[in-house]
């Protein structure tokens, strides 16, 4: 701890104990603290209370001579012990260095030592030169090499040919697996499309992954098209009517068309929000209002604020349903977890 000149030692000690740097650490953690003879009666009493000394021990501060201190701390002693500090020499740290003149008289031995030839060390072995790395091929050279391989009959291995019906079924299976994953319930379309592209490459689906095709299959999977009969004429009519709906809102339209086809209650806002990839019921109501403004659906509120949605293009209508009801999927998940 740096020295303090003409300061209240007891107050300084107490301030260090209450310093935020030390927190509530006891005084014994400090390396060393020196108590000099510059104490008044009240200061000696406060120092004794802080250091755990009795009144008789604090009287020794009056008899301390010049350069004598009471040292306390684990760096030196566990108990207060008198120590003597010798004289201290101080100097200014801001002075600039000065050049010292060379000696005027030099002996013959010193002159011979200064003028003696420097011994030459053994020469270093010559470093072995490595062969320079050839420069990387340019883009033109790489394109020319690819053209030569193709002309020679070396073609890149492509995915095996697949009938369109089989390819469509495989893509639907991939999208349904993505939608069935609970981690993707509220994921954005970019993340889902990345998983779709990876699955297509992994299962060697011919052709590149198309984002519009993915959105079309994603809307059908979110609406539960896998549970519908593909040969049903009414469901084919619903799919044909959905072609006029934007891809971003097609899943909600197919959800209402499916409910109207089976004369089921109108899906609540929680189900619409989950299919839209959000948890906000207000955003779900906004999407329904958008479909109504575009003329794709017609919303009607009835008795007890039950909602009914009709599909004008198909002439179908859902049964009245509570828009504030919970999502059926979220209610089934705890039951399945309890059963497992």
Secondary structure in CASP SS format (residue, H / E / C, confidence):
PFRMAT SS
TARGET T0000
AUTHOR 0000-0000-0000
METHOD secondary structure of the structure
MODEL  1
X C 1.00
X C 1.00
X C 1.00
X C 1.00
X C 1.00
X C 1.00
X C 1.00
X C 1.00
X H 1.00
X H 1.00
X H 1.00
X H 1.00
X H 1.00
X H 1.00
X H 1.00
X H 1.00
X H 1.00
X C 1.00
X C 1.00
X C 1.00
X C 1.00
X C 1.00
X C 1.00
X C 1.00
X C 1.00
X C 1.00
X H 1.00
X H 1.00
X H 1.00
X C 1.00
X C 1.00
X C 1.00
X E 1.00
X E 1.00
X E 1.00
X C 1.00
X C 1.00
X C 1.00
X C 1.00
X C 1.00
X H 1.00
X H 1.00
X H 1.00
X H 1.00
X H 1.00
X H 1.00
X H 1.00
X H 1.00
X H 1.00
X H 1.00
X H 1.00
X C 1.00
X C 1.00
X C 1.00
X H 1.00
X H 1.00
X H 1.00
X H 1.00
X H 1.00
X H 1.00
X H 1.00
X H 1.00
X H 1.00
X C 1.00
X C 1.00
X C 1.00
X C 1.00
X E 1.00
X E 1.00
X E 1.00
X E 1.00
X E 1.00
X E 1.00
X C 1.00
X C 1.00
X C 1.00
X E 1.00
X E 1.00
X E 1.00
X E 1.00
X E 1.00
X E 1.00
X E 1.00
X E 1.00
X C 1.00
X C 1.00
X C 1.00
X C 1.00
X C 1.00
X C 1.00
X C 1.00
X C 1.00
X C 1.00
X C 1.00
X C 1.00
X C 1.00
X C 1.00
X C 1.00
X C 1.00
X C 1.00
X C 1.00
X C 1.00
X C 1.00
X C 1.00
X C 1.00
X C 1.00
X C 1.00
X H 1.00
X H 1.00
X H 1.00
X H 1.00
X H 1.00
X H 1.00
X H 1.00
X H 1.00
X C 1.00
X C 1.00
X C 1.00
X C 1.00
X C 1.00
X C 1.00
X C 1.00
X C 1.00
X C 1.00
X C 1.00
X C 1.00
X C 1.00
X C 1.00
X C 1.00
X C 1.00
X C 1.00
X C 1.00
X C 1.00
X C 1.00
X C 1.00
X C 1.00
X C 1.00
X C 1.00
X H 1.00
X H 1.00
X H 1.00
X H 1.00
X H 1.00
X H 1.00
X H 1.00
X H 1.00
X H 1.00
X H 1.00
X H 1.00
X H 1.00
X H 1.00
X C 1.00
X C 1.00
X C 1.00
X C 1.00
X C 1.00
X C 1.00
X C 1.00
X C 1.00
X C 1.00
X C 1.00
X C 1.00
X C 1.00
X H 1.00
X H 1.00
X H 1.00
X H 1.00
X H 1.00
X H 1.00
X H 1.00
X H 1.00
X H 1.00
X H 1.00
X H 1.00
X H 1.00
X H 1.00
X H 1.00
X H 1.00
X H 1.00
X H 1.00
X C 1.00
X H 1.00
X H 1.00
X H 1.00
X C 1.00
X C 1.00
X C 1.00
X C 1.00
X H 1.00
X H 1.00
X H 1.00
X H 1.00
X H 1.00
X H 1.00
X H 1.00
X H 1.00
X H 1.00
X H 1.00
X H 1.00
X H 1.00
X H 1.00
X H 1.00
X C 1.00
X C 1.00
X C 1.00
X C 1.00
X C 1.00
X C 1.00
X C 1.00
X C 1.00
X H 1.00
X H 1.00
X H 1.00
X H 1.00
X H 1.00
X H 1.00
X H 1.00
X H 1.00
X H 1.00
X H 1.00
X H 1.00
X H 1.00
X C 1.00
X C 1.00
X H 1.00
X H 1.00
X H 1.00
X C 1.00
X C 1.00
X C 1.00
X C 1.00
X C 1.00
X H 1.00
X H 1.00
X H 1.00
X H 1.00
X H 1.00
X H 1.00
X H 1.00
X H 1.00
X H 1.00
X H 1.00
X C 1.00
X C 1.00
X C 1.00
X C 1.00
X H 1.00
X H 1.00
X H 1.00
X H 1.00
X H 1.00
X H 1.00
X H 1.00
X H 1.00
X H 1.00
X H 1.00
X H 1.00
X H 1.00
X H 1.00
X H 1.00
X H 1.00
X C 1.00
X C 1.00
X C 1.00
X E 1.00
X C 1.00
X C 1.00
X C 1.00
X H 1.00
X H 1.00
X H 1.00
X H 1.00
X H 1.00
X H 1.00
X H 1.00
X C 1.00
X C 1.00
X C 1.00
X C 1.00
X C 1.00
X H 1.00
X H 1.00
X H 1.00
X H 1.00
X H 1.00
X H 1.00
X H 1.00
X H 1.00
X H 1.00
X H 1.00
X H 1.00
X H 1.00
X H 1.00
X C 1.00
X C 1.00
X C 1.00
X C 1.00
X E 1.00
X E 1.00
X E 1.00
X E 1.00
X C 1.00
X H 1.00
X H 1.00
X H 1.00
X E 1.00
X E 1.00
X E 1.00
X E 1.00
X E 1.00
X E 1.00
X C 1.00
X C 1.00
X C 1.00
X C 1.00
X E 1.00
X E 1.00
X C 1.00
X E 1.00
X C 1.00
X E 1.00
X E 1.00
X C 1.00
X C 1.00
X C 1.00
X C 1.00
X C 1.00
X H 1.00
X H 1.00
X H 1.00
X H 1.00
X H 1.00
X H 1.00
X H 1.00
X H 1.00
X H 1.00
X H 1.00
X H 1.00
X H 1.00
X C 1.00
END
